[in-house]
Amino acid sequence: MAITPLGNCEANAPYQLGFSATHQEGEFNALPIQGKIPRWLRGSLIRTGPGTLEVGKQSYHHWFDGLAMLRKFSFAHGQVSFANRFLESQAYQEAKAKGKISRGEFGTTARHSLLERLTDPLPRLTDNATVNITMQGDRFVSVTESPFPIIFDPETLNTIEQFHYRDRVPGQITTAHPHFDYQENAVYSYLVNLIPGCSYSIYRMDAHSDQRQLIASIPVQQPAYMHTFGMTEHYIILAEFPLLLNRLSLALSGKPYIENYQWKPEQGTRFLVISKESGKVVHSAKSEAFFAFHHVNAFEQDGEVMVDLIAYSDSSVIQSLYLEPLLHHPEQVIAAGELRRYCIPLSEAIAHYEVLTTEVIELPRINYQRCNTHRYQFVFGVGSSKPGNFIDQIVKVDVQNGTTQMWRSPDCYPGEPVFAAAPDAKSEDEGVILSVVLNAQTQNSFLLVLDGQSWNELARVQLPYHLTFDFHGQYFDAMASTQRTQLHR
Ligand code: CO
């Protein structure tokens, strides 16, 4: 497959290299390090995101569309090794064989010849798992919003096969952000089912199992586009933004997937609060219309449910992440939103919010294992210092007092900051932040290691080439995975 940078356009954005293809797949031991990696950091950061936004002479249209590439940074004895490989999904293999885009993605349709349409009349859903990394049962998987996780080998990054659930929970659309309940040792997530009527299927899956248990099936006239959801100790929270699916359009229009959703602000945003135990919708509350990709955290407090998320006044952020504005109209790009806390009183039908910081923020992370579903203090995310500069800073927000700390460096464009807790940490932010940063000046990427507490830069681990901007990843602690293996022998 021709994997080339976007060469045929007059790109004028300073960060444009981050939207061009990664030049090679490779494996490197002991990368050059400026600074020092803490000796306690032993494990791997595994991430996914597009490795190219082009196939042959065709370009994908949206940042979310590119063919998935896995990236792994492994830490041991203060040294860092790195590997990156394309995920060999069906979508990737077909694109490679045909030299053109084979499956429709979030913002791109696949064009098929008459012969292809006659021999294979039903368009196939993509399995290009480019959004997040998680574990299903005991296997590492790369996931997207179609329900086809792809299993890979965490050592070699070799693609193994599609993950198959041993159940029949109905649904064709899902989220790439499942939640983990550490008390129950179980995963919670949902599917959107479009056949025969529309419903949300909320499910629970025991860790180490490959069987989902349907806990709620909630009928809905027009499903909302939801990238994530919230979870507290007792509840699942769906924030239904008024970006609503037109099922007929999805079936017949031939438009890219996301363009079959319509923004209907007059409907407002509806929060559904669902009991994890009974599966019942115990409460529903409305607010003015807004849109979000990412929930940050949620928790219960004095008969109210607090839902923190990154909000936008409408869904135009989706349009602004098409490659056309990203590369040619950087001043129009919105890449980060407002950190809001919605308060849902379980006795009232109206949800109110407060703004937790004046800084814009996206790709939010927390100390998940310690704080998810609980009252907490810190959010880590990326942000933007000025219009036209895409994502150019990392921000730490203290949500209890609204103060922020910032990391910025000239011509540098950071990715999602993943928190790795120090062993026996006493405070919530004791650990490090790991973020893959594009340096537009030196035309390569590096892994930034920040001290979570002091916010001091600890190290930069230099890569020999640049990586295309990615989305999400997880840090897997080597000690925790040893315990996991021992438990399941
Ligand atoms: Co996401």
Residues whose N, C-alpha, C, O or C-beta is under 5 A from the ligand:
A	BS01	CO	none
